[in-house]
């Protein structure tokens, strides 16, 4: 039976659609072959970052709700370096379809199992990046960031057993971060338990954290505290915090009476305004019941003091201590004001 002209037209349309669907299915299948997808992502990321990325075996992927790639045995190196900048037993990346079809390289979720970051190698890589006048921009992680059993090696110290959770990171939207880790330096082993809430936003100069709330539940000798404030990062860093130490840490030197109760909260403020190298001094104020301590200390000098096994038992700082009264070895002092001046470098007497 001869087909009508209209039927022939519809048959041609349906055949064309079927061919297009088969071609699309073949193209998607080719694109999403595990080896091809892994190579595509590693090649694009490596070229954009100036790094060499490899895996110990082909990855795996899922398509819903968006493409999700799992990389096993990820290794990231600086070109020419034998030691990895980053290793991870497993890395999970979620990325929109546009990234696979040639659009902007965007990742919406990152999950890392047992990552190990070499901080000196990271600094060497940062030194190779071309200079740019563009301010720092926030990544858009709509499905967040997760790190389990992470490690950062910095030569003289390390952070180990890092567990980090950041469910969502989008400029202008509230975000929350939880961090647990252990800081190790020689015989020193300090547990860290920190959480943060803030609204991150991009600024003309970089980024800011508005409505910043910090909570530390770390045990002594680290302080447990709650604080609120704001943070800005760009050409300069600006930090303003106000809060309370939950208690005076057990491992800190005992305050003189009548301020020696360790279980009472101690209000504080902390401020910094200076370059990203933290070369400008931190301004710290502690105050309670008439006792007031104003101090200024430089972070590089403080880190050197922490790493040193000799020298002054007090950190390098300058400041003023004021109190209506103090009791020192059964001697009552009224209207106390003490000026603390950092020791000057010792003179060379060998000549």
Secondary structure, DSSP 4 states (H G I P E B T S, - for coil): -PPPHHHHHHHHHHHHHHHHHHHHHHHHHHHT-HHHHHHHHHHHHHHHHTEEEE-SEEEEEE-SSS-EEEEEEEEEEETT-SS-SEEEEEEEEE--HHHHTTS----SEEEEES-EEEHHHHHHHHHHSPP--SPP----BTT-EEEEEEEEE-SS-EEEEEEEEE--B-TTSEEEEEEEEEEEETTEEEEEEEEEEEEEEE-SSSEEEEEEEEEE-PPTTSPPEEEEEEEEESSSEEEEEEEEESS--TTSPPPPBTS--TTS-EEEEEEEEE-TT--SEEEEEEEETTEEEEEEEEHHHHHHHHH-SSS-SS-S-EEEEEEEEEEETTEEEEEEEEEE-PPPPPP----
